[in-house]
Amino acid sequence: MNICVIGTGYVGLVTGTVFADLGNDVTCVDKIKGKIDSLNKGIMPIYEPGLEEMVKRNVDDNRLFFSTDLKDAVEKAEIVFICVGTPPKDNGETDLSFVEGAAKGVANAINGYKIIVNKSTVPVGTGDFVRDVVEKNKTHNTSFDVVSNPEFLREGSAISDALSPDRIIIGAPTKQVAVKLLELYATIGRPMLITDVYSAEIIKYASNAFLAIKISFINAIADICELTGANVSDVAKGVGYDSRIGHAFLNAGLGFGGSCFPKDIQSLVHTAERLGYDFKLLKDVLDINKERVPHFVEIIKYKTGGLKGKVIGVLGLSFKPDTDDMRDAKSVEVINMLLNEGAVIKAYDPVAMENAKKILPAVKYCANAYEVSEDADALAIITEWREFKLLNMERIKNLMRRPVIFDGRNVYDAERTKKMGFEYYSIGRA
């Protein structure tokens, strides 16, 4: 098939590249010329394991193209995917201005029947919104359909998620339209669910909301464990063995961040309010999440005897491992609170430091974890990168001014770390 993908962020770039790898002709379009120029030179705008190699392979095979010419891409395409950003407004409502802009661009270029697919995470009713925008602005009297096909990509494993998803959701107005999307995904061989457009739009939000509930739940349990001397890791393991619950997303820590969970939960709360429903459960989930960083920083402040002038080493800056994404990263909250208390911050992250420098200019960035540890009064583990689990801890201890670790992700074994001579404080573990 000939496909147009609008937007070259995480969703658009991964989606377009994977469809090309499956044998389709794909043009990824973005209005930012610098980004397109970089992509045509093989320079990726994001860090995602395996993406650069897959892009190069499909560009070399003339299946994947990058362009700023939306009109040409839409005219050639059978299916147009809208994969633009949907950031939150101050009140939690989803900003659909980029979606509207993409829909107007499609309307101005449409030259025959097209299937327009909302791939971006959008509130229920956005399919109707896109249809209205295209209908009002189209320059040719031609028919089209709007489909919802939500993405479930996790940063750091987006390629494997796209090639082997848990499920493929297709929200279409008719079965005939859905069949066209089924053909596109047929070679993946994964479970597919055909629904109406409204249901598909809600499925993505409901999925992320449920996972956020699990995270906030185990963090609330972690607070109880700290007060009682229980071990939240053992509690989570015991709970997770229940087949109705499972172990996923039961890791106590600093709470959820990133580009999806916070904004999606806020958006669902706002949508519920607009429809007349007070989603109290999700409001509590957001409140619990907001409490995580202040609680962690307060422990650091108390155990170090005050932060003014103290050198705090921070390991991990991205919101999760295997990505350079700093959007809603807990490191930003932690570091800003520490700086406000008068601490001096040294930090290291395997891939996110260039992005972090734009947000946190007052930090001293180091070449590795050992440089961070040198003369530090404490270490704070913020992102659970794999390499942090393999450090020479004896060397770390000898480099530090005071060997104390505040583990915000429960990376280390508490007893073993203490036996090595560290003061060690983690989440939900005595």
C-alpha positions in Angstrom: 0.0 0.0 0.0 1.0 3.6 -0.4 0.9 5.3 3.0 1.3 8.9 4.3 2.3 9.5 7.9 1.9 13.0 9.2 4.4 13.7 12.1 7.9 12.3 12.7 7.9 12.1 16.5 8.0 8.8 18.4 4.7 7.5 17.0 5.0 8.8 13.5 8.6 7.8 12.8 8.3 4.4 14.3 4.9 3.7 12.7 6.1 4.8 9.2 9.3 2.9 9.5 7.6 -0.3 10.5 5.0 -0.1 7.8 7.8 0.4 5.3 9.7 -2.6 6.7 6.5 -4.6 6.1 6.7 -3.8 2.4 4.6 -0.7 2.0 5.7 2.6 0.3 5.6 5.2 3.1 6.2 8.9 3.1 6.6 10.5 6.5 5.8 14.2 6.4 6.7 17.0 8.9 6.4 20.7 8.6 9.8 21.2 10.4 12.2 21.3 7.5 15.3 20.9 9.7 13.9 17.6 11.1 13.2 16.3 7.6 16.7 17.4 6.3 18.3 15.5 9.2 16.2 12.4 8.6 17.2 12.4 4.9 20.8 12.5 6.2 20.1 9.5 8.4 20.2 11.6 11.7 17.4 10.5 14.1 15.5 13.1 16.1 15.0 10.6 18.9 16.9 7.8 20.6 15.1 4.5 20.1 17.0 1.1 20.0 17.0 -0.4 16.5 15.3 2.6 14.8 18.2 4.1 13.0 19.2 0.8 11.4 15.6 0.1 10.3 15.2 3.6 8.9 18.4 3.2 6.9 17.5 -0.2 5.5 14.1 1.0 4.2 15.4 4.3 2.8 18.1 2.4 0.9 15.4 0.0 -0.4 13.3 3.0 -1.6 10.3 2.2 0.6 10.6 5.0 3.1 10.7 8.7 2.3 10.8 11.9 4.3 9.3 15.1 3.0 7.7 18.5 3.9 5.3 18.2 0.9 2.1 17.1 2.6 0.0 17.7 -0.6 2.1 15.3 -2.7 2.2 12.7 0.0 -1.6 12.7 0.6 -2.3 12.7 -3.1 -0.3 9.5 -3.6 -1.6 7.7 -0.4 -4.4 5.3 0.1 -4.2 5.6 3.9 -3.2 8.8 5.8 -2.0 8.4 9.4 -2.2 11.4 11.7 0.6 11.0 14.2 1.1 14.5 15.5 1.5 15.7 19.1 -1.4 16.1 21.4 0.0 18.1 24.4 -2.1 19.0 27.5 -3.4 22.5 28.1 -3.1 24.0 31.5 -6.5 22.6 32.6 -5.6 19.1 31.5 -7.7 19.3 28.3 -5.9 17.8 25.2 -4.7 20.4 22.7 -6.0 19.3 19.3 -4.5 22.2 17.3 -1.8 20.0 15.7 -4.5 17.4 14.8 -6.7 20.2 13.4 -3.7 21.5 11.3 -3.0 18.0 10.0 -6.7 17.5 9.1 -6.8 20.8 7.2 -3.7 19.8 5.3 -5.3 16.6 4.3 -8.4 18.4 3.2 -6.5 20.8 1.0 -4.7 17.8 -0.7 -7.4 15.2 -0.9 -7.9 14.1 -4.5 -9.9 10.9 -4.2 -11.2 8.5 -1.6 -8.8 8.2 1.4 -8.9 6.5 4.8 -7.7 9.0 7.4 -6.4 7.3 10.6 -6.1 9.0 14.0 -3.0 7.3 15.4 -2.3 10.0 17.9 -3.8 9.6 21.4 -6.9 11.7 21.3 -10.1 12.1 23.4 -13.3 10.4 22.5 -15.1 12.3 19.8 -11.9 13.4 17.9 -12.9 11.2 15.0 -16.0 13.3 14.5 -13.8 16.5 14.9 -11.4 15.4 12.2 -14.3 14.4 9.9 -15.9 17.9 10.3 -12.6 19.7 9.7 -11.9 17.7 6.5 -15.5 18.1 5.3 -15.4 21.8 5.7 -12.0 22.4 4.2 -11.7 19.8 1.4 -11.1 21.2 -2.1 -12.5 18.2 -4.0 -15.9 16.7 -3.7 -14.7 13.3 -2.8 -15.5 10.8 0.0 -13.3 9.7 2.9 -13.5 7.8 6.1 -12.0 8.5 9.5 -10.7 5.6 11.6 -9.2 5.4 15.1 -6.2 3.1 15.4 -4.5 3.9 18.8 -0.8 3.2 19.3 0.5 1.3 22.3 4.2 1.9 21.8 6.6 2.0 24.8 9.6 4.2 24.5 12.7 2.1 24.6 10.9 -0.9 23.0 8.8 0.8 20.4 10.1 -1.2 17.4 9.2 -4.6 19.0 5.9 -3.2 20.3 5.0 -2.1 16.7 6.0 -5.4 15.2 4.5 -7.6 17.9 1.8 -5.7 19.7 -0.4 -7.2 22.4 -3.4 -6.2 20.3 -4.4 -4.0 17.3 -7.4 -1.9 17.8 -9.3 -0.7 14.7 -12.2 1.7 15.4 -14.0 2.1 12.0 -17.4 3.4 10.8 -18.0 0.3 8.7 -16.6 -3.2 8.3 -15.6 -2.4 4.8 -13.3 0.3 6.0 -11.9 -1.9 8.8 -11.0 -4.6 6.3 -8.6 -2.2 4.6 -6.7 -1.7 7.9 -6.8 -5.4 8.5 -5.0 -6.0 5.2 -2.3 -3.5 6.3 -1.7 -5.3 9.6 -2.3 -8.9 8.3 1.4 -9.9 8.1 2.0 -9.0 11.8 -0.3 -11.8 12.8 -1.4 -10.4 16.2 -4.9 -10.2 17.8 -7.1 -7.6 16.2 -10.3 -6.0 17.6 -12.7 -4.1 15.4 -14.9 -1.6 17.3 -16.7 1.6 16.6 -14.6 4.8 16.6 -15.7 6.0 20.0 -14.7 2.7 21.7 -11.3 2.6 20.1 -10.6 6.2 21.3 -11.5 5.3 24.9 -9.5 2.0 24.9 -6.1 3.8 24.8 -7.0 6.1 27.7 -8.6 3.3 29.7 -5.4 1.2 29.2 -3.0 3.9 30.4 -5.3 4.9 33.2 -5.4 1.4 34.6 -1.6 1.0 34.5 -1.3 4.4 36.2 -3.7 3.1 38.9 -1.4 0.1 39.5 1.7 2.3 39.8 0.0 4.7 42.3 -1.4 1.8 44.2 1.9 0.2 44.8 3.5 3.5 45.7 0.8 4.1 48.3 1.5 0.6 49.7 5.2 1.5 49.7 4.4 4.4 52.1 2.6 1.9 54.4 5.6 -0.4 54.2 8.0 2.3 55.3 5.8 3.1 58.3 5.6 -0.6 59.4 9.0 -2.0 58.4 7.5 -4.2 55.7 9.3 -4.7 52.3 7.3 -3.4 49.3 9.3 -5.6 46.9 8.1 -8.7 48.7 4.6 -7.4 48.9 4.5 -6.6 45.2 5.9 -10.0 44.4 3.2 -11.7 46.6 0.4 -9.6 45.1 1.7 -10.1 41.5 1.6 -13.9 41.7 -2.2 -13.5 41.7 -3.0 -14.3 38.0 -5.8 -11.7 38.1 -3.3 -9.0 38.9 0.1 -9.8 37.5 3.6 -8.4 38.3 3.7 -5.7 35.6 3.6 -2.1 36.8 4.0 -3.0 40.5 7.4 -1.5 41.0 7.4 1.1 43.7 9.4 4.3 43.0 9.1 7.9 42.1 5.9 7.6 40.2 5.0 7.8 36.6 6.2 10.4 34.1 6.9 10.7 30.4 4.9 11.9 27.5 1.9 9.6 28.0 0.6 8.7 31.4 0.4 12.2 33.0 -1.3 13.9 30.1 -3.5 10.9 29.3 -4.8 10.7 32.8 -5.4 14.4 33.0 -7.2 14.3 29.6 -9.5 11.5 30.7 -10.4 13.3 33.9 -11.1 16.4 31.8 -13.2 14.4 29.3 -15.2 12.8 32.2 -15.9 16.3 33.7 -17.0 17.6 30.3 -19.5 14.6 30.1 -20.7 15.3 33.7 -18.8 12.5 35.5 -16.5 13.2 38.4 -13.6 10.7 38.0 -12.5 10.8 41.7 -10.4 7.6 41.4 -8.1 9.1 38.7 -7.8 12.4 40.6 -6.5 10.4 43.6 -4.1 8.6 41.3 -2.7 11.9 40.1 -2.5 13.2 43.7 -0.5 10.2 44.9 1.8 10.6 41.9 2.5 14.2 42.8 3.5 13.3 46.3 6.3 10.9 45.3 9.1 13.3 44.5 8.6 15.7 47.5 8.6 12.6 49.8 11.8 11.4 48.3 13.6 14.8 48.5 12.4 15.2 52.1 14.1 11.9 53.0 17.3 13.1 51.3 17.2 16.4 53.1 16.5 14.8 56.5 19.1 12.0 56.2 21.9 14.4 55.0 21.2 17.0 57.7 20.2 19.7 55.3 21.1 20.2 51.6 22.6 23.6 51.5 26.1 23.3 50.0 25.8 19.5 49.8 27.0 17.8 46.6 24.3 15.4 45.4 25.1 13.0 42.5 22.2 12.1 40.3 22.2 8.9 38.2 19.6 8.8 35.5 17.8 11.7 33.8 15.5 10.3 31.2 12.0 9.5 32.4 12.7 5.8 31.8 15.6 3.6 30.6 16.4 3.2 26.9 15.2 6.6 25.8 16.5 10.2 25.8 13.0 11.6 26.5 13.0 14.2 29.2 9.3 15.0 29.0 7.8 14.9 32.5 10.9 13.2 33.8 11.1 12.8 37.6 14.8 13.9 37.4 13.6 17.4 36.6 11.4 17.6 39.7 14.0 16.1 41.9 16.9 18.2 40.7 14.9 21.5 40.8 13.8 20.8 44.4 17.4 19.9 45.4 18.7 23.1 43.8 16.1 25.2 45.6 17.4 23.7 48.9 20.9 24.9 48.0 22.4 21.6 46.8 25.1 21.3 44.2 24.1 18.8 41.5 26.3 16.5 39.4 24.5 14.2 37.0 25.0 11.4 34.4 22.7 9.7 32.0 23.8 7.3 29.2 21.8 9.1 26.4 19.7 11.9 27.8 22.2 14.5 28.8 22.0 16.7 25.7 18.3 17.0 26.1 18.7 17.5 29.9 21.1 20.4 29.4 18.3 22.4 27.7 16.1 22.0 30.8 18.6 21.9 33.7 21.4 24.3 32.8 22.6 24.6 36.5 23.7 21.0 36.7 27.3 19.8 36.2 27.1 16.9 33.7 29.7 14.1 34.0 31.1 11.5 31.7 30.1 8.5 33.9 28.8 7.4 37.2 32.2 7.4 38.8 32.8 11.1 38.0 29.4 11.8 39.5 30.4 10.0 42.7 33.6 11.8 43.2 33.4 13.9 46.4 29.6 13.5 46.5 27.8 13.7 49.8 25.1 11.4 48.5 23.9 9.6 45.3 20.3 9.7 44.1 19.2 7.0 41.7 16.4 8.4 39.5 16.3 6.2 36.4 17.0 2.5 36.5 19.4 2.2 33.6 20.9 -1.3 33.3 24.4 -0.1 33.6 23.8 1.3 37.1 23.2 -2.2 38.3 26.6 -3.3 37.2 28.8 -0.5 38.7 31.9 -1.2 40.8 30.3 -0.3 44.1 33.5 -0.5 46.0 35.0 2.1 43.7 31.8 4.3 44.1 32.1 4.1 47.9 35.8 5.1 47.9 35.1 8.1 45.6 32.3 9.5 47.7 32.8 12.0 50.5 30.0 10.2 52.4 28.8 6.8 51.1 25.0 7.2 51.2 22.6 6.2 48.4 19.0 7.2 48.0 17.6 4.7 45.6 14.4 6.1 44.0 13.9 3.0 41.8 14.9 0.2 44.2 17.8 -0.8 41.9 20.0 -2.4 44.5 19.6 -5.1 47.1 19.2 -3.3 50.4 21.1 -5.8 52.7 24.0 -6.3 50.3 24.4 -2.6 49.7 24.5 -1.9 53.5 27.0 -4.7 54.0 29.3 -3.0 51.5 29.4 0.0 53.8 26.8 2.3 52.4 24.0 4.1 54.1 21.2 3.0 51.9 17.6 4.4 51.7 15.1 3.0 49.1 11.4 3.1 48.5 9.1 1.1 50.7 11.8 -1.0 52.2 12.9 -0.8 55.8 
